[in-house]
Amino acid sequence: MVAEDDEKQAELVRRYLEREGHSVTVVTDGRAALDRVRQREPDLLVLDVMMPRTDGLDVVRVLRGEARDLPVLMLTARSTEDDLLLGLDLGADDYMTKPYSPRELMARVRTLLRRTGRGGAGTPAADDGRGLCVGGLRVDADRHEVSVDGTPVECTPGEFRIIAALAAAPDRVFTRPQLLEELHGFDRYVSERTVDMHVMNLRRKIEPKPRTPARLLTVFGVGYKLTDPAKGARRATP
């Protein structure tokens, strides 16, 4: 569940969560958040602090007072140490300050769900505790590392954001606008050609034959996807 009174921010978070396979409920105030949790407790609550009717801090205080162990990831424009400590002391599991990276937010969501054993949806990528693995390609978001069959691959920040997004949802086709969100956030406009250049550079680094890629594939008229080359024939075109 996402509790966020900023419509634009709520839509951004909802889209990213749904893209990873989660069912998402959005509410716009703290009282509605409490009502929904009591009706049907979600696997995780992404909770804005500054909301009408009941703010996020009071929501956490009430939930923990009811002995609910629902994982809570708080979002706030406040960034002072006292604010952060107060949210955590009340029982929040994690805390992010605005503006935040949507990709980092999704990584923290995955970590919380994995740690608490909740959420059967989400990424189908194999995760052995050292990162996401698609075939012989491994992406470790915590260490900002990429390797292919055990060999380290040096990536620029932009290349890493793209390969991390693709690895989080193998075989899912990402459009260029979706990958631009990974690169530059929800609001900034950058040419889609930027994505193509990053993909071309990534292929040089992770593909044995970059001109006939087997991992990072183009789906004509749609975008790109990352797949396990051992799966055999595919319907994508390089």
C-alpha angles and dihedrals in degrees: 000000000000118000107190130136094200103090094204094050092045091052092049093052092043092053093050093047093048090048088060091052102263126137107232134203117192124203127177105210139038097247091055089049092056092046093051094046091052091048096049119352112225125219092248139004121218100198131190115212100214106061135138126259095011121016125224095257091057090047091057091044091054095044093051090044087058089052093244113157094200109149110246126198110189126209122197145157088221113098108172118121092241091056092048093048092047092055092048093044090054089057109271111150097211139003134209128183124218131283093046137168111257089213092055090047091055091048090054091047090053091048093051093047092047093047094049096039092236133129117049092199123067132088120355092206115121112254118189095175093270097076142288117318125200109177106310094338116100127189120192108191094185093055095032090233134143127190137174117210088341095310114121117241120205111223133181116235090259093049090048093052091053097046091045092053092048093046091052090063109027117198090015114123114233120200120225092251089054091052090047087059088057091051103042110007133252100299108041124092118218127160115271086229086077089068092050091053093050091049091050091051092046091053090055088056104040105028124078087212109026094189091057102035121195099183111032103047136185119227104202115240092008117054140253140322138185118227142170107263090210092069093083130225118018137192095229124102124221 
